[in-house]
Amino acid sequence: MQRKRSRLDIIHDMLQTISNKGGRIKPTHLMYKANLSHIQMKAYLEELMAKSLVAEEKKDERTMLTLTQKGYSFIQQFNQMKEFERTFGL
């Protein structure tokens, strides 16, 4: 049986999803690709934007979410941390 995703796992999934889409994604696409409910996504997005990991762009009545340099750095650091865990069998 799979364990629930931790808060950090969800944040990583969201940021990785944006990165996989070229650094920009529509909010609805992020919600589906990261497997989140609308309420969850809104709460996490508010936090990610407050911490400058994701930026919101509005253009022609469309909203796009953009991964910032700080967001890319988070993904890199998170992946290093996970690799460290695997290396030592934690």
Secondary structure, 3 states (H helix, E strand, C coil): CCCCCCHHHHHHHHHHHHHHCCCEECHHHHHHHCCCCHHHHHHHHHHHHHCCCEEEEEECCEEEEEECHHHHHHHHHHHHHHHHHHHCCC
